[in-house]
């Protein structure tokens, strides 16, 4: 079998066999297939696509390219939640301890941010002392004793995905459905969870810009998960607006703490309740109505907040910051961004808002770049709100004053203010089981 023939076959629109896909993944992980040939196949897949069977085979080959985790030592049902990425999406910080406080185990591996989307691990590491690199024994112990543990991705977990993602990122092949599916589900299936809830973002801040594309993505991932023996469901959620008001690591952690205290932003609180309810439902904890009532109760009686504090403490973090979020370091520079005209915020380019935060230092363009944890944006007005000229749109924070100009210009370019009020759009647009 030759890589040349596999590239040519897909270039010409052919259907790759299970053996050909496995040959590619195994050879690339071992270093026997060079980057230039892997890049050629990725581009051929980008243009010619893959059918469901090919996509499933690619996913399972990525899953089997390294270590398969064994969570059998964890007592109880294990459920995970995965978001396809968004701006201001700090839901894992709330949803994981919320679900754990209600008796369902959350053994979660998360990633870092790259580009305009934030990463759960970066947010958690903005809590002083918090460790995301734990031994397997510590990880399993924390899940059993506290109900939840969130760590960085295991180096030996789906190594094919790490190599392929780095290559996709520099060859303009990131936004390809079979490559997105195999990346997400390859990692998720290498872990040993019983149930997986997918939060598939749609809109200007997401990979899938249209509802139709999001449905297709969700259905393929749900079907592949079921084929692997997992209980699956997907929610398609709106990313035509940032989630909550905070964009940036420390700012988002503080907003998550506010939400666990029962006074977070309305939209962010709503999506956290919906996700946690569906996770409990999938784990067999009752009807949707019963699960929703339990979730709201865990926020009201602060049991979810207490579980979050226990997780932070167990992973080396200073839990006093959770009790008193004002202890978090504040950026030395802040700037008010004011509306340039009066009218309704008709719509925003959510990706543009994410880039604006990145320009302030809250994100990274390459994996080697460091992050300014205190940098970011707090929105004062959102889509659908009426603003007067000169009224505050947002407050920006950074450790480098020179960053303001480009970030402010990007925010203005990403905000459309018109005289007519926009139609309201629900947060959850569809549910795929």
C-alpha positions as CSV (number, residue, x, y, z in Angstrom):
1,X,0.0,0.0,0.0
2,X,1.4,3.4,-1.0
3,X,0.4,6.8,0.4
4,X,0.7,8.2,-3.2
5,X,-2.2,6.0,-4.3
6,X,-4.3,6.9,-1.3
7,X,-3.8,10.7,-2.0
8,X,-4.6,10.2,-5.7
9,X,-7.7,8.1,-5.0
10,X,-9.2,10.8,-2.7
11,X,-8.1,13.6,-5.0
12,X,-10.2,12.0,-7.7
13,X,-13.2,11.6,-5.5
14,X,-12.8,8.0,-4.6
15,X,-13.9,6.3,-1.4
16,X,-11.1,5.2,0.9
17,X,-11.2,1.8,2.5
18,X,-10.9,1.1,6.2
19,X,-7.5,-0.3,5.7
20,X,-6.3,2.7,3.7
21,X,-7.4,5.1,6.4
22,X,-5.8,3.0,9.1
23,X,-2.6,2.8,7.0
24,X,-2.5,6.7,6.8
25,X,-3.1,7.3,10.5
26,X,-0.7,4.6,11.7
27,X,2.0,5.7,9.3
28,X,1.7,9.4,10.1
29,X,1.8,8.9,13.9
30,X,4.9,6.7,13.5
31,X,6.6,9.4,11.4
32,X,6.7,7.1,8.3
33,X,4.4,9.4,6.3
34,X,5.8,12.9,5.9
35,X,3.9,16.1,6.5
36,X,3.8,17.0,2.8
37,X,1.9,13.8,1.9
38,X,-0.4,14.1,5.0
39,X,-1.1,17.8,3.9
40,X,-2.0,16.6,0.4
41,X,-4.5,14.1,1.7
42,X,-6.0,16.6,4.1
43,X,-6.6,19.0,1.3
44,X,-8.1,16.2,-0.9
45,X,-10.5,15.4,2.0
46,X,-11.2,19.1,2.4
47,X,-12.3,19.4,-1.3
48,X,-13.8,15.9,-1.9
49,X,-15.2,15.1,1.6
50,X,-15.9,11.7,3.1
51,X,-19.0,9.7,3.5
52,X,-20.3,8.5,6.9
53,X,-18.4,5.2,6.8
54,X,-15.1,6.9,5.9
55,X,-15.6,9.6,8.6
56,X,-16.4,6.9,11.2
57,X,-13.3,4.9,10.2
58,X,-11.1,8.0,10.4
59,X,-12.6,8.8,13.9
60,X,-11.9,5.3,15.1
61,X,-8.4,5.3,13.7
62,X,-7.7,8.6,15.5
63,X,-9.2,7.1,18.7
64,X,-7.0,4.0,18.4
65,X,-3.8,5.9,17.6
66,X,-2.7,6.0,21.2
67,X,-3.7,5.1,24.8
68,X,-7.4,4.2,25.5
69,X,-8.4,5.4,29.0
70,X,-10.0,3.0,31.5
71,X,-12.4,4.7,33.9
72,X,-13.7,1.4,35.4
73,X,-12.2,2.4,38.7
74,X,-14.7,5.3,38.9
75,X,-17.8,4.5,40.8
76,X,-21.0,5.5,39.1
77,X,-22.2,6.8,35.7
78,X,-19.7,9.0,33.9
79,X,-20.9,11.8,31.7
80,X,-19.0,14.4,29.6
81,X,-19.9,17.6,27.8
82,X,-18.0,18.9,24.8
83,X,-18.4,22.2,23.1
84,X,-17.3,22.7,19.5
85,X,-15.8,26.1,20.6
86,X,-17.1,29.6,21.0
87,X,-16.5,33.1,22.5
88,X,-17.2,33.6,26.2
89,X,-18.0,29.9,26.5
90,X,-17.0,29.0,30.1
91,X,-19.8,26.5,30.6
92,X,-17.6,23.6,31.7
93,X,-16.6,25.7,34.8
94,X,-20.2,25.7,35.9
95,X,-21.8,22.6,34.4
96,X,-19.1,20.1,35.5
97,X,-19.4,20.8,39.2
98,X,-23.1,21.3,38.9
99,X,-23.7,17.8,37.5
100,X,-21.1,16.3,39.9
101,X,-23.0,17.8,42.9
102,X,-26.0,15.8,41.8
103,X,-24.3,12.4,41.9
104,X,-23.1,12.0,38.3
105,X,-19.3,11.7,37.8
106,X,-17.5,14.1,35.4
107,X,-14.0,12.9,34.5
108,X,-13.1,15.7,32.0
109,X,-10.2,16.4,29.8
110,X,-10.1,19.8,28.2
111,X,-7.9,21.8,25.9
112,X,-6.3,25.2,25.7
113,X,-7.5,28.1,23.5
114,X,-6.1,28.8,20.1
115,X,-7.1,31.7,18.0
116,X,-10.4,33.4,18.8
117,X,-11.9,30.6,21.0
118,X,-10.9,30.3,24.6
119,X,-9.8,27.1,26.4
120,X,-11.1,25.6,29.6
121,X,-7.6,24.7,30.8
122,X,-6.3,28.3,30.4
123,X,-9.3,29.6,32.3
124,X,-8.7,27.2,35.2
125,X,-5.0,28.0,35.3
126,X,-5.8,31.6,35.9
127,X,-6.8,30.5,39.4
128,X,-3.6,30.7,41.5
129,X,-2.0,27.3,42.1
130,X,-4.5,25.3,40.0
131,X,-2.9,22.2,38.5
132,X,-4.2,20.7,35.3
133,X,-1.5,18.1,34.9
134,X,-2.3,15.3,37.4
135,X,-1.3,11.7,37.6
136,X,-3.9,9.1,36.6
137,X,-4.2,8.0,40.3
138,X,-4.9,11.6,41.4
139,X,-7.4,12.1,38.6
140,X,-9.4,9.0,39.4
141,X,-9.2,9.7,43.2
142,X,-10.6,13.2,42.7
143,X,-13.4,12.0,40.5
144,X,-14.4,9.3,43.0
145,X,-14.2,11.6,46.1
146,X,-15.4,14.9,44.7
147,X,-17.4,13.8,41.7
148,X,-15.4,15.9,39.2
149,X,-11.9,16.6,37.9
150,X,-10.8,18.7,34.9
151,X,-7.3,18.2,33.5
152,X,-5.4,18.8,30.3
153,X,-5.5,16.3,27.6
154,X,-3.3,13.2,28.1
155,X,-0.2,13.3,26.0
156,X,-0.8,9.7,24.9
157,X,-4.5,10.2,24.1
158,X,-5.3,10.3,20.4
159,X,-1.8,11.4,19.3
160,X,-2.9,11.4,15.7
161,X,-5.3,14.3,16.4
162,X,-2.5,16.4,17.9
163,X,-0.4,15.9,14.8
164,X,-3.2,16.4,12.4
165,X,-4.6,19.4,14.1
166,X,-1.2,21.2,14.0
167,X,-1.0,20.4,10.3
168,X,-4.6,21.5,9.6
169,X,-4.0,24.7,11.4
170,X,-1.3,25.8,9.0
171,X,-2.7,24.3,5.8
172,X,-6.2,26.0,5.9
173,X,-8.0,22.6,6.3
174,X,-9.5,23.2,9.8
175,X,-13.0,23.7,8.6
176,X,-13.7,20.3,7.0
177,X,-16.6,18.3,8.5
178,X,-14.9,14.8,8.5
179,X,-11.7,16.3,9.9
180,X,-13.7,18.2,12.6
181,X,-15.7,15.1,13.5
182,X,-12.7,12.8,13.7
183,X,-10.8,15.4,15.8
184,X,-13.6,15.9,18.4
185,X,-14.9,12.3,18.5
186,X,-11.6,10.6,18.2
187,X,-10.5,12.3,21.5
188,X,-13.9,11.8,23.2
189,X,-14.1,8.1,22.4
190,X,-10.5,7.5,23.6
191,X,-11.8,8.5,27.0
192,X,-14.1,6.0,28.9
193,X,-17.3,7.9,29.5
194,X,-20.8,6.4,29.4
195,X,-22.7,9.4,28.1
196,X,-21.6,12.4,26.0
197,X,-23.6,15.6,25.5
198,X,-22.4,17.7,22.6
199,X,-22.8,21.5,22.5
200,X,-22.6,22.3,18.8
201,X,-22.2,26.0,18.3
202,X,-23.7,27.7,15.2
203,X,-23.3,31.2,13.9
204,X,-20.6,33.8,13.3
205,X,-18.4,32.7,16.2
206,X,-18.6,28.9,15.4
207,X,-17.1,26.5,12.9
208,X,-20.5,25.7,11.5
209,X,-22.0,29.1,10.4
210,X,-25.4,27.9,9.3
211,X,-28.1,25.9,11.2
212,X,-28.2,23.3,8.4
213,X,-24.4,22.7,8.6
214,X,-24.6,22.5,12.4
215,X,-27.4,19.8,12.2
216,X,-25.3,17.8,9.8
217,X,-22.2,18.0,12.1
218,X,-24.3,17.1,15.2
219,X,-26.0,14.1,13.6
220,X,-22.7,12.6,12.3
221,X,-21.1,13.0,15.7
222,X,-24.1,11.5,17.6
223,X,-24.3,8.6,15.2
224,X,-20.6,7.8,15.4
225,X,-20.8,8.0,19.2
226,X,-23.7,5.6,19.3
227,X,-21.8,3.2,16.9
228,X,-19.1,3.2,19.6
229,X,-21.6,2.2,22.2
230,X,-22.0,5.6,23.9
231,X,-25.3,7.3,25.0
232,X,-25.3,10.5,22.9
233,X,-27.2,13.7,22.4
234,X,-26.4,17.1,20.9
235,X,-27.7,20.5,21.4
236,X,-27.3,23.1,18.7
237,X,-26.7,26.5,20.4
238,X,-26.4,30.0,19.2
239,X,-23.0,31.5,18.7
240,X,-24.1,34.7,16.9
241,X,-23.5,36.4,20.2
242,X,-20.9,35.9,22.9
243,X,-22.0,33.7,25.8
244,X,-22.4,35.8,28.9
245,X,-20.7,39.2,29.3
246,X,-17.1,38.2,30.0
247,X,-14.5,37.3,27.3
248,X,-11.0,36.5,28.7
249,X,-9.7,34.0,31.2
250,X,-9.9,35.6,34.7
251,X,-13.0,37.6,33.7
252,X,-14.7,34.4,32.6
253,X,-13.8,32.5,35.8
254,X,-15.3,35.4,37.9
255,X,-18.5,35.2,35.8
256,X,-18.6,31.4,36.3
257,X,-18.3,32.0,40.1
258,X,-21.1,34.6,39.9
259,X,-23.3,32.0,38.1
260,X,-22.7,29.3,40.7
261,X,-23.7,31.9,43.3
262,X,-27.0,32.4,41.5
263,X,-26.4,35.8,39.9
264,X,-24.7,35.2,36.6
265,X,-25.8,36.7,33.3
266,X,-29.2,35.5,32.2
267,X,-28.2,33.9,28.9
268,X,-25.2,32.1,30.4
269,X,-27.2,30.8,33.3
270,X,-29.9,29.5,31.0
271,X,-27.4,27.6,28.8
272,X,-25.7,26.1,31.8
273,X,-29.0,24.9,33.3
274,X,-30.0,23.4,29.9
275,X,-26.7,21.6,29.4
276,X,-26.6,20.2,33.0
277,X,-30.2,19.1,32.7
278,X,-29.5,17.2,29.5
279,X,-26.4,15.6,31.0
280,X,-28.4,14.3,34.0
281,X,-31.2,13.2,31.8
282,X,-28.8,11.2,29.6
283,X,-27.3,9.7,32.7
284,X,-30.7,8.4,33.7
285,X,-31.3,10.7,36.7
286,X,-35.0,11.3,35.9
287,X,-37.3,13.1,33.4
288,X,-36.2,16.4,31.9
289,X,-38.5,18.2,34.3
290,X,-37.0,16.4,37.3
291,X,-33.4,17.0,36.2
292,X,-34.0,20.7,35.6
293,X,-35.5,21.1,39.1
294,X,-32.5,19.3,40.6
295,X,-30.1,21.6,38.6
296,X,-31.8,24.8,39.8
297,X,-31.8,23.5,43.3
298,X,-28.0,22.8,43.3
299,X,-27.4,26.4,42.3
300,X,-29.9,27.8,44.8
301,X,-28.5,25.8,47.8
302,X,-24.9,26.4,46.7
303,X,-24.0,22.7,46.5
304,X,-22.6,23.2,43.0
305,X,-20.5,26.1,44.2
306,X,-19.1,23.9,47.1
307,X,-18.3,21.2,44.6
308,X,-16.4,23.7,42.5
309,X,-14.4,24.9,45.5
310,X,-13.6,21.3,46.5
311,X,-12.3,20.6,42.9
312,X,-10.2,23.8,43.0
313,X,-8.7,22.9,46.3
314,X,-8.0,19.2,45.4
315,X,-6.1,20.4,42.3
316,X,-3.9,22.8,44.2
317,X,-5.8,26.0,43.6
318,X,-6.4,28.7,46.2
319,X,-10.1,28.3,47.0
320,X,-10.1,31.7,48.8
321,X,-10.3,33.3,45.3
322,X,-13.6,31.5,44.8
323,X,-15.0,32.9,48.1
324,X,-13.6,36.4,47.2
325,X,-13.2,36.9,43.4
326,X,-12.0,40.4,44.0
327,X,-8.6,38.8,45.0
328,X,-8.0,38.0,41.3
329,X,-5.3,40.3,39.8
330,X,-6.8,43.1,37.8
331,X,-5.3,44.3,34.5
332,X,-3.3,47.5,35.0
333,X,-5.1,49.3,32.1
334,X,-8.7,49.5,31.3
335,X,-10.6,51.4,28.6
336,X,-14.3,52.2,28.2
337,X,-15.5,51.6,24.6
338,X,-18.5,53.9,23.7
339,X,-21.1,53.6,21.0
340,X,-20.4,55.7,17.9
341,X,-24.1,56.0,17.1
342,X,-27.6,55.5,18.6
343,X,-29.7,52.5,17.7
344,X,-30.2,48.8,18.4
345,X,-27.3,46.3,18.4
346,X,-28.7,44.4,15.5
347,X,-26.0,41.7,15.3
348,X,-22.4,41.2,16.0
349,X,-19.6,39.2,14.5
350,X,-18.8,37.0,17.5
351,X,-15.5,35.8,16.0
352,X,-14.5,39.4,15.7
353,X,-15.2,39.9,19.4
354,X,-13.0,36.9,20.2
355,X,-10.2,38.3,18.0
356,X,-10.6,41.7,19.8
357,X,-10.0,39.9,23.1
358,X,-7.1,38.1,21.6
359,X,-5.6,41.4,20.5
360,X,-5.7,42.5,24.2
361,X,-3.6,39.5,25.1
362,X,-6.3,37.1,26.3
363,X,-5.6,34.5,23.7
364,X,-2.8,33.0,21.6
365,X,-2.1,32.8,17.9
366,X,0.3,30.0,18.3
367,X,0.6,27.3,20.9
368,X,3.9,28.7,22.2
369,X,2.5,32.1,23.0
370,X,1.8,33.1,26.6
371,X,-1.5,34.5,27.8
372,X,-2.3,37.6,29.8
373,X,-4.9,36.0,32.2
374,X,-6.2,39.4,33.3
375,X,-6.9,40.7,29.7
376,X,-10.3,40.6,28.0
377,X,-13.6,42.4,27.6
378,X,-16.7,42.8,29.7
379,X,-19.7,43.6,27.5
380,X,-22.1,46.2,28.8
381,X,-24.5,45.9,25.9
382,X,-25.4,42.9,23.7
383,X,-27.4,41.9,20.7
384,X,-30.9,43.4,20.9
385,X,-30.0,46.1,23.3
386,X,-30.7,49.8,22.5
387,X,-27.7,52.1,22.9
388,X,-27.3,55.9,22.7
389,X,-24.3,57.5,21.0
390,X,-21.6,57.8,23.6
391,X,-23.1,55.1,25.9
392,X,-20.8,52.4,27.2
393,X,-20.6,49.3,25.0
394,X,-17.9,47.4,26.7
395,X,-14.9,47.7,29.1
396,X,-11.5,46.4,27.9
397,X,-8.7,45.2,30.1
398,X,-5.0,44.6,29.2
399,X,-1.5,44.7,30.6
400,X,-0.2,46.5,27.5
401,X,-1.8,49.9,26.8
402,X,-0.6,49.8,23.2
403,X,-3.0,46.9,22.5
404,X,-6.2,49.0,22.9
405,X,-6.3,50.7,19.5
406,X,-6.5,47.6,17.4
407,X,-8.8,45.8,19.8
408,X,-11.2,48.7,19.9
409,X,-11.3,49.0,16.1
410,X,-12.0,45.3,15.8
411,X,-14.9,45.6,18.3
412,X,-16.4,48.5,16.4
413,X,-16.0,46.7,13.0
414,X,-17.7,43.6,14.6
415,X,-20.8,45.6,15.9
416,X,-23.7,46.5,13.7
417,X,-26.0,49.2,15.1
418,X,-29.3,49.8,13.2
419,X,-32.5,51.7,13.8
420,X,-34.8,48.6,13.8
421,X,-34.9,46.1,16.7
422,X,-33.7,42.6,15.7
423,X,-35.8,39.5,16.1
424,X,-35.0,37.5,19.3
425,X,-33.2,34.2,18.7
426,X,-33.4,31.3,21.2
427,X,-30.2,30.1,22.8
428,X,-30.9,26.4,21.9
429,X,-31.9,26.1,18.2
430,X,-32.3,22.3,18.0
431,X,-31.7,19.0,19.8
432,X,-30.3,15.9,18.1
433,X,-30.6,12.4,19.7
